[in-house]
Amino acid sequence: MTATITHQLDATDRRILSFLIKNARLPFLEIARECGISGAAIHQRVRKMEQMGIITGSRLLVKPQALGLNVCAFMGVSLSRANAYSQVIESLRRIPEIVECHFITGNHALMLKIYCKDNDDLMHILIDTIQNIDGVERTETWISLEEAIERQVFVNDATYAKAPQAGKPATAKKESRKKGSK
């Protein structure tokens, strides 16, 4: 389980996070211009948020379909006994098609997100792998027809309007605001 982070972010930290969530490749100098502080200050603040566990990394996002993974499914997993949790999680970690696993409330103990090639592949993962794990009592599967919303967490930053896009200077945006255009 994860520890709760209690660090209080100030408005500048939130603004920096807002930019980085929209585009993790945005140069620190561009963020610095938008925030009105130096690039070194941005670097220090980001490093501090990394050390405190607020920023846990950045990653390249790949469309699963580009890799031939055309089926996204969610699976509820019920455990046969409560003390099977750790053992089941360790077994699930070895299944590469599982990209997320959450300990949840409700009718199941775990919720999995799975990407696989097709329905036959999903059936194989379900019947020949997951349902054979000691401690798994039953499963329930839902196939996603479309991912309607995909985003990172929202950073509540009242001063944040719109992060500049990579390659577009932040100053051009300020000039257009002065002229009254949007």
Rosetta silent file (secondary structure, phi, psi, omega in degrees, C-alpha in Angstrom):
SEQUENCE: MTATITHQLDATDRRILSFLIKNARLPFLEIARECGISGAAIHQRVRKMEQMGIITGSRLLVKPQALGLNVCAFMGVSLSRANAYSQVIESLRRIPEIVECHFITGNHALMLKIYCKDNDDLMHILIDTIQNIDGVERTETWISLEEAIERQVFVNDATYAKAPQAGKPATAKKESRKKGSK
SCORE:     score description
SCORE:     0.000 S_00000001
   1 L     0.000  155.411 -176.637    0.000    0.000    0.000 S_00000001
   2 L   -94.976  150.471  178.308    1.125    3.549   -0.593 S_00000001
   3 L   -83.159  150.335  177.628    1.858    6.139    2.064 S_00000001
   4 L   -80.517  132.077  178.894   -0.127    9.352    2.176 S_00000001
   5 L   -94.073  126.621 -174.867    1.864   12.405    1.144 S_00000001
   6 L  -109.962    8.754 -179.579    1.098   15.374    3.352 S_00000001
   7 L   -63.619  132.436  177.693    3.315   18.020    1.717 S_00000001
   8 L   -87.310  118.603  178.291    1.437   21.259    1.160 S_00000001
   9 L   -84.968  136.481  174.923    2.018   22.501   -2.390 S_00000001
  10 L   -86.922  177.529 -175.728    2.137   26.234   -2.921 S_00000001
  11 H   -60.932  -36.736 -179.742    0.604   27.968   -5.948 S_00000001
  12 H   -68.534  -43.019  176.902    3.887   27.849   -7.895 S_00000001
  13 H   -58.773  -44.968  179.999    4.318   24.096   -7.293 S_00000001
  14 H   -63.409  -38.245  179.843    0.748   23.528   -8.480 S_00000001
  15 H   -67.195  -42.826  177.365    1.317   25.638  -11.551 S_00000001
  16 H   -59.487  -47.225  179.082    4.506   23.710  -12.390 S_00000001
  17 H   -61.332  -38.529  178.678    2.635   20.422  -11.986 S_00000001
  18 H   -58.680  -44.184  178.891   -0.171   21.696  -14.208 S_00000001
  19 H   -65.674  -46.468 -175.745    2.290   22.340  -17.031 S_00000001
  20 H   -68.875  -32.481  177.654    4.146   19.041  -16.576 S_00000001
  21 H   -66.487  -38.757  178.685    0.963   16.955  -16.431 S_00000001
  22 H   -69.743  -37.777 -177.341   -0.131   18.415  -19.767 S_00000001
  23 L  -155.113   97.006 -177.106    3.308   17.936  -21.328 S_00000001
  24 L   -65.960  -14.928  179.707    6.121   16.263  -19.369 S_00000001
  25 L   -93.827    2.094 -179.826    8.577   17.227  -22.119 S_00000001
  26 L   -62.257  126.647 -178.961    7.918   20.956  -21.772 S_00000001
  27 L   -60.426  140.666  179.456   11.279   22.681  -21.225 S_00000001
  28 H   -57.815  -34.011 -179.879   11.809   24.038  -17.715 S_00000001
  29 H   -65.637  -35.274  177.481   12.744   27.425  -19.177 S_00000001
  30 H   -68.053  -40.519  176.351    9.350   27.690  -20.866 S_00000001
  31 H   -64.718  -40.959 -179.852    7.620   26.840  -17.581 S_00000001
  32 H   -59.422  -43.449  178.543    9.863   29.366  -15.823 S_00000001
  33 H   -60.752  -41.962 -179.461    8.768   32.134  -18.212 S_00000001
  34 H   -68.913  -32.979 -178.076    5.104   31.316  -17.563 S_00000001
  35 H   -89.316  -13.644  179.606    5.626   31.192  -13.783 S_00000001
  36 L    75.690   27.870  176.433    7.824   34.281  -13.634 S_00000001
  37 L  -132.864  173.080 -176.195   10.753   32.549  -11.910 S_00000001
  38 L   -74.959  159.123  175.334   14.139   31.243  -13.047 S_00000001
  39 H   -61.727  -36.144  178.308   14.754   27.930  -14.769 S_00000001
  40 H   -63.670  -38.512  178.623   16.969   26.939  -11.838 S_00000001
  41 H   -65.470  -39.574  177.184   14.062   27.538   -9.440 S_00000001
  42 H   -61.773  -47.857 -179.679   11.817   25.303  -11.563 S_00000001
  43 H   -57.558  -45.136 -179.643   14.510   22.609  -11.576 S_00000001
  44 H   -64.023  -43.141 -179.407   14.900   22.824   -7.778 S_00000001
  45 H   -65.862  -41.470  178.585   11.157   22.677   -7.169 S_00000001
  46 H   -64.640  -44.868  179.170   10.719   19.684   -9.486 S_00000001
  47 H   -60.262  -42.271  179.218   13.649   17.885   -7.850 S_00000001
  48 H   -62.979  -42.582  178.774   12.163   18.588   -4.389 S_00000001
  49 H   -66.713  -31.558  174.845    8.760   17.233   -5.487 S_00000001
  50 H   -67.435  -45.809 -179.425   10.522   14.118   -6.838 S_00000001
  51 H   -63.189  -32.579 -179.602   12.412   13.607   -3.561 S_00000001
  52 L   -83.749   -4.981  178.766    9.178   13.981   -1.583 S_00000001
  53 L    83.381   10.433  177.133    7.411   11.399   -3.783 S_00000001
  54 L   -75.698  -45.299  172.281    4.936   13.894   -5.245 S_00000001
  55 L   -99.701  121.065 -176.513    6.372   13.397   -8.732 S_00000001
  56 L  -105.009    8.235  177.771    7.090    9.714   -9.218 S_00000001
  57 L   135.606  179.385  172.551    8.541    9.949  -12.723 S_00000001
  58 L  -132.746  153.531 -175.927    7.540   10.663  -16.263 S_00000001
  59 L  -144.000  157.650  175.652    6.763    8.109  -18.892 S_00000001
  60 L   -85.866  129.137  179.601    6.236    7.652  -22.558 S_00000001
  61 L   -97.483  128.341 -178.891    2.636    6.755  -23.364 S_00000001
  62 L  -117.785  133.850  175.535    2.116    4.171  -26.107 S_00000001
  63 L   -69.538  119.889 -178.909   -1.227    3.356  -27.713 S_00000001
  64 H   -55.047  -34.740 -179.054   -1.782   -0.353  -26.960 S_00000001
  65 H   -62.263  -30.086  178.415   -3.393   -0.849  -30.392 S_00000001
  66 H   -65.214  -20.303  179.008   -0.090    0.130  -32.045 S_00000001
  67 H  -102.119    9.065  179.967    1.373   -3.004  -30.417 S_00000001
  68 L    82.952   11.617  178.767   -1.508   -5.237  -31.506 S_00000001
  69 L   -95.354   88.207 -169.899   -3.209   -5.094  -28.097 S_00000001
  70 L   -93.664   -6.721  179.712   -6.748   -4.475  -29.329 S_00000001
  71 E  -118.688  125.749  172.464   -8.747   -5.562  -26.284 S_00000001
  72 E  -111.234  127.473 -179.143   -8.853   -3.651  -23.024 S_00000001
  73 E  -132.821  152.635  173.876  -10.659   -5.430  -20.211 S_00000001
  74 E  -115.042  140.602 -176.085  -11.331   -4.825  -16.556 S_00000001
  75 E  -134.284  125.646  171.635  -11.545   -7.757  -14.197 S_00000001
  76 E   -87.695  134.092 -178.846  -12.902   -7.986  -10.690 S_00000001
  77 E  -122.384  124.042  175.116  -11.132  -10.664   -8.655 S_00000001
  78 E  -100.070  138.903 -179.200  -12.578  -12.182   -5.475 S_00000001
  79 E   -95.403  146.539  179.582  -10.204  -13.903   -3.076 S_00000001
  80 L   -73.782  -24.105  177.761  -10.946  -17.242   -1.429 S_00000001
  81 L  -155.596  147.539 -175.237   -9.471  -15.948    1.842 S_00000001
  82 H   -60.938  -36.414 -177.003   -8.288  -12.553    3.055 S_00000001
  83 H   -76.653    3.567  177.444   -4.750  -13.692    3.820 S_00000001
  84 H   -85.920   -6.587 -174.686   -4.254  -14.700    0.146 S_00000001
  85 H   -49.706  -57.944 -175.665   -3.877  -11.031   -0.879 S_00000001
  86 H   -61.292  -42.680 -179.512   -0.048  -10.850   -0.956 S_00000001
  87 H   -64.960  -42.520  179.555    0.347  -14.220   -2.648 S_00000001
  88 H   -65.519  -43.830  179.571   -2.244  -13.376   -5.328 S_00000001
  89 H   -59.619  -44.445  179.139   -0.654   -9.967   -5.997 S_00000001
  90 H   -61.032  -39.137  177.286    2.767  -11.573   -6.471 S_00000001
  91 H   -67.879  -40.292 -179.858    1.284  -14.032   -8.986 S_00000001
  92 H   -66.484  -32.915  178.724   -0.532  -11.248  -10.839 S_00000001
  93 H   -58.688  -26.776 -177.565    2.710   -9.220  -11.105 S_00000001
  94 L   -83.832   -0.570 -179.634    4.102  -11.973  -13.346 S_00000001
  95 L  -101.893  105.427 -173.021    1.319  -11.544  -15.937 S_00000001
  96 L   -64.731  -23.574 -179.837    2.518   -8.849  -18.372 S_00000001
  97 L   -69.508  -20.026  178.000   -0.955   -8.215  -19.808 S_00000001
  98 E   -82.738  116.692 -177.756   -2.064   -6.789  -16.433 S_00000001
  99 E  -103.401  -17.568  175.789   -1.182   -3.090  -16.494 S_00000001
 100 E  -145.781  148.273  174.629   -3.012   -2.003  -13.315 S_00000001
 101 E  -144.981  124.386 -178.184   -4.179   -3.718  -10.150 S_00000001
 102 E  -122.694  137.666  170.853   -6.196   -1.958   -7.449 S_00000001
 103 E   -83.912  121.748 -169.235   -7.323   -3.185   -4.021 S_00000001
 104 L  -127.526  170.519  171.634  -10.960   -2.074   -3.961 S_00000001
 105 L   -99.190  163.830  177.874  -14.175   -2.043   -1.965 S_00000001
 106 L   113.410 -150.771 -174.978  -17.344   -3.725   -3.183 S_00000001
 107 L   -73.787  -17.302 -178.783  -18.073   -7.183   -4.540 S_00000001
 108 L  -125.172  161.424  177.253  -14.444   -7.947   -5.383 S_00000001
 109 L   -88.276  -33.088 -174.992  -11.128   -7.492   -3.606 S_00000001
 110 E  -128.902  148.566  172.130   -9.126   -6.523   -6.689 S_00000001
 111 E  -124.402  124.646 -178.799   -9.757   -4.668   -9.941 S_00000001
 112 E  -110.232  147.790  168.819   -7.405   -5.387  -12.834 S_00000001
 113 E  -114.546  127.423 -172.173   -6.874   -3.563  -16.105 S_00000001
 114 E  -128.385  136.581  170.246   -5.702   -5.904  -18.832 S_00000001
 115 E  -115.276  133.355  177.504   -4.564   -5.366  -22.432 S_00000001
 116 E  -146.725  171.790 -174.346   -4.461   -8.332  -24.789 S_00000001
 117 L   -65.301  -49.235 -174.426   -4.485   -9.136  -28.519 S_00000001
 118 L  -158.515 -176.149 -178.193   -8.060  -10.340  -28.876 S_00000001
 119 H   -65.477  -34.472  176.893  -10.887  -12.120  -27.051 S_00000001
 120 H   -63.260  -41.496  177.654   -9.199  -15.525  -27.435 S_00000001
 121 H   -63.521  -42.962  177.161   -6.079  -14.125  -25.781 S_00000001
 122 H   -60.343  -44.027  179.738   -8.223  -12.657  -22.978 S_00000001
 123 H   -61.764  -40.650  177.650   -9.937  -16.009  -22.475 S_00000001
 124 H   -62.115  -46.836  179.725   -6.547  -17.732  -22.229 S_00000001
 125 H   -60.577  -41.386 -178.722   -5.302  -15.184  -19.650 S_00000001
 126 H   -68.318  -57.885 -171.861   -8.525  -15.574  -17.672 S_00000001
 127 H   -76.810  -45.741 -173.907   -9.003  -19.336  -17.721 S_00000001
 128 H   -87.355  -13.514 -175.429   -5.450  -20.668  -17.973 S_00000001
 129 H  -121.392  -69.711 -172.516   -3.690  -18.073  -15.837 S_00000001
 130 H   -64.001  -45.975 -177.871   -5.669  -15.857  -13.451 S_00000001
 131 H   -71.602   -9.513  175.860   -8.303  -18.396  -12.423 S_00000001
 132 H   -94.273   -0.294  179.102   -5.530  -20.927  -11.680 S_00000001
 133 L   -75.454  128.632  177.365   -3.855  -18.691   -9.097 S_00000001
 134 L   -61.812  126.022 -179.507   -4.138  -20.138   -5.594 S_00000001
 135 L   107.088  -13.717  175.884   -6.326  -17.777   -3.580 S_00000001
 136 E   -87.577  119.173 -179.656   -8.486  -16.571   -6.496 S_00000001
 137 E   -87.920  -49.351  179.013  -12.061  -17.611   -5.831 S_00000001
 138 E  -157.428  165.407  179.243  -13.848  -16.067   -8.815 S_00000001
 139 E  -134.331  159.811  172.920  -13.562  -13.353  -11.428 S_00000001
 140 E  -139.704  131.004 -172.022  -15.870  -11.043  -13.338 S_00000001
 141 E  -119.805  138.567  174.357  -14.753   -9.453  -16.591 S_00000001
 142 E  -124.887  131.423  177.895  -15.853   -6.339  -18.475 S_00000001
 143 E   -96.793  129.298  178.517  -14.560   -5.539  -21.965 S_00000001
 144 E   -77.920  129.467  176.857  -14.025   -1.865  -22.739 S_00000001
 145 L   -88.520  -30.502  179.349  -15.616   -0.777  -25.997 S_00000001
 146 L  -162.528  140.524  173.204  -13.999    2.661  -25.989 S_00000001
 147 L   -90.838  102.034 -173.952  -11.832    4.750  -23.690 S_00000001
 148 L   -78.291  -29.727 -179.944  -13.891    7.932  -23.589 S_00000001
 149 L  -136.594  131.134  174.769  -11.632    9.884  -21.202 S_00000001
 150 L  -138.153  118.810  179.237   -7.891    9.519  -20.663 S_00000001
 151 L  -161.756  166.118  173.242   -6.013   11.989  -18.490 S_00000001
 152 L   -83.441  176.902  177.295   -3.701   12.482  -15.565 S_00000001
 153 L   -62.622  153.136  179.191   -4.871   13.759  -12.202 S_00000001
 154 L   -88.030  129.911  175.091   -6.176   17.308  -12.079 S_00000001
 155 L  -100.433  117.576 -178.393   -4.019   19.850  -10.267 S_00000001
 156 L   -74.105   99.545 -179.958   -6.211   22.537   -8.752 S_00000001
 157 L  -131.514   98.305 -175.342   -4.432   25.697   -9.826 S_00000001
 158 L   -62.312  -26.510 -178.100   -6.785   28.668  -10.048 S_00000001
 159 L   -86.133   -9.805 -176.071   -4.138   30.823  -11.748 S_00000001
 160 L   -81.848  125.287  177.988   -3.443   28.247  -14.430 S_00000001
 161 L  -103.301  -64.072 -178.963   -5.115   28.942  -17.759 S_00000001
 162 L  -155.100  130.606  178.676   -3.440   26.847  -20.429 S_00000001
 163 L   -71.782  139.575  176.874    0.003   25.268  -20.640 S_00000001
 164 L   -67.037  147.069  178.293    2.021   26.352  -23.665 S_00000001
 165 L   -83.758  149.211 -179.852    2.487   23.650  -26.251 S_00000001
 166 L   -57.101  135.016  177.913    5.998   22.443  -27.023 S_00000001
 167 L    91.281  -12.473  178.254    7.583   24.533  -29.745 S_00000001
 168 L  -106.189  125.233 -178.099    5.311   27.551  -29.213 S_00000001
 169 L   -67.593  141.057 -179.385    6.860   30.423  -27.290 S_00000001
 170 H   -67.354  -29.465 -177.896    5.096   31.439  -24.120 S_00000001
 171 H   -66.743  -32.900  179.767    5.615   35.123  -24.935 S_00000001
 172 H   -62.397  -35.153  179.602    3.465   34.902  -28.064 S_00000001
 173 H   -66.680  -41.329 -179.739    0.540   33.833  -25.920 S_00000001
 174 H   -64.597  -40.454  179.425    0.956   36.828  -23.628 S_00000001
 175 H   -63.337  -41.924 -178.534    1.062   39.198  -26.598 S_00000001
 176 H   -66.201  -31.301  176.229   -2.138   37.787  -28.065 S_00000001
 177 H   -66.831  -37.383  179.611   -3.889   38.295  -24.702 S_00000001
 178 H   -63.443  -35.691 -179.010   -2.848   41.941  -24.725 S_00000001
 179 L   -76.820   -9.507  178.598   -4.433   42.412  -28.139 S_00000001
 180 L    91.489    1.899  177.527   -7.707   41.002  -26.827 S_00000001
 181 L   -90.106  161.144 -179.593   -7.732   37.840  -28.977 S_00000001
 182 L  -112.776    0.000    0.000   -8.089   34.379  -27.567 S_00000001
